[in-house]
Amino acid sequence: MNTRKVAGTILGLLFAFATFLPVAHADLFDEAIKITFGQAVEIPGQVLPAGTYWFVLANHGSNQKVVQVFNADRTKVYATIVTAARERENEASNPTFTFAARPAGEPVAVLTWFYPNLLDGHEFLYSTQVEKELAQAKRETVVVGRTLAISTSHATTSAD
C-alpha cells in the first residue's frame, strides 16, 4: 500500500507541473522529438540523467521501428533501440508518451511514444525481468501540445 501511495504521489507530481510551450516544426520523415527531462528517465538498457534529448526514428532500411536517442545538439547517440510497432485507436495532433511509475528513488520508464497525427507508434521493449516489474506499475499516458512535463523539476518536449 505504501508503494502505491509513493507511486501515486510521484505520478501526481510528475504531471502536476506540466507546461505547454510554443510548437516547433516537426519532420514526419524521422519523427524527431526534442525532450527535456528534469529527472532521470529509464529507456531500455539504461537510465538517462536529467537533461535534453532527441528521440528520432533512425533510417535503417525497411525497419522503421529503430529509435535513436541523441544528446541536445544531436552530436552523440546515447541509445539505438529496436521498438515494437504499437497502434492506437485515435490519432492525436500532438506527441503522446506513456510512462510507468517506479518505486520511490527509481526513474519513470518510457513505455510508448506516438508521433503527432499517426496511428502507428513505438513500444519500448525491456528485458523480461523489467517487463514483469513494469506490468505491475501504474501507467500514465500523456498527450502533449508538443511540450511535456514529466518530472517534479520541469521537463519539456518539442518537435523539430
Beta strands, then each sheet from edge to edge (+ up, - down):
strand 1: 33-37
strand 2: 41-43
strand 3: 46-48
strand 4: 51-57
strand 5: 66-71
strand 6: 77-82
strand 7: 84-87
strand 8: 96-100
strand 9: 108-114
strand 10: 120-123
strand 11: 139-143
strand 12: 156-159
sheet 1: 6+ 5- 4+ 1- 12+
sheet 2: 3+ 2- 9- 8+ 11-
sheet 3: 3+ 2- 9- 10+ 7-
end
